[in-house]
């Protein structure tokens, strides 16, 4: 990039790779790791909703990675609500489904033998 008169720091390059992927075509190279507890193919407009955010924090925690204190407290509250309701998260992007204001994530009672915060498709 110096040939073009642009100087980029290593953190800037890492951020670009994290956001756009190694190939620069939009494939997030961390997707596989961060999606371990997101078993659905999320529509792009749903990726930043509250539930996927909590599931990404959960993945980090389960992998032994650091989660910011504020995010960790938010995750703890979310997991406590799931546990109190004995529920799992389900994702259905079908706009024909009746959901609260079109929200594609909803909670259903946990089936016997289900573990973790989500119901696999």
N, C-alpha and C positions, 0 to 999 in steps of 0.2 A: 504494500500500500504506500510505502514511501515513494515508490516510483511515480505515484499520482499526486504527490505532495500532501498526502494524508498520513498522519502518524496516529496509530492506535495502540493503546495500552493493552496488556494481557487481560486485565479485568474486563475491559470493553469487548474484547474478542470472545471471552468466556460468556459474557452476557448475551452476545449475539448468537453464539452456539446454543445456549440454553433456550433462547426464545425461538430461533428459527431452525435449529438443527445444524448438524455438520455439513449437510449438503446445501444449505441455504434455501431450500425449497419449502420450508415450513414444517418439516418433520422434526418434532421435538425428540432429540436423542435420549432425553430422560423419560420419555413417555412410558416405556415398558416398566421401569422401576416405579414410577409414581402412580402407575395405573394398577398396581397389584391388587388393590382393594376397590378398584373401579372396574367391574367386570363387563360394563356395557360400552358400546361405541357411542360416546356422547356427541350430540350435535354441537357444532362450534359455539352456538349461542348459549349453550347450557354449561360449558366448561368452567365458567367462573361463578356459578351459583354456590350457595352456602354448602350444600351437601358434598359436592366434589372437593371443595376446599377442606372440609373436615376430613374427608377420606384421604387427601394428600397429607394432612398433618398426621393422621393415624398411621399411614404408611411410614412416614419418617420416624415416628415414635417406635413402631414395631421393628424398624430396621436399626434402632439404637442411635439414630441421629438426633441432633438437637432441634427442639421446637421452641420458638421464642416464648417467653413466659406468658404473654398476653394470649398468644395462639393456643398454648397448652391449656390455659384456664378455659378458653372457649371450647376446646375439644373435650375437656373433662365434663363441662356442663352438657354438651351435646350427647356424649356417651352415657351420662347419668340418665338423661331423659329417655334414651333408647332402652336402657336397662330397666328403668322404672316401668316402662310400657311393655317390656318384653317384646320389642318390635325390631324389625329389620327395615332397611331402606330398599325401595324398589324404584326403578327408573322406567318410565314409559313416555317417550317423546311424541306419541300419537296425539295430535291436537283434538281428535274426536273423543278422547277419554275425558271424563268429567273429573277435573282436579281443581283444587283451589286456585282460582285466577290463572289457569293454564300452567301452573307449576308442574314440571315433569317428574319431580321426585315426591314419593309419598311413603308412608310407613304402614306396614302390615304386621299382624301378630307373627311372632317367630314360630316356625314349624319345629316339631321334635327333631333333634339332631342338628339343627342349624346353629352354626357358631359364627361369630364375627358380626359386623354391623350391617352387612348387605345380603340380599338374596340374589344369588347368581341367576342369570337368565336361563 
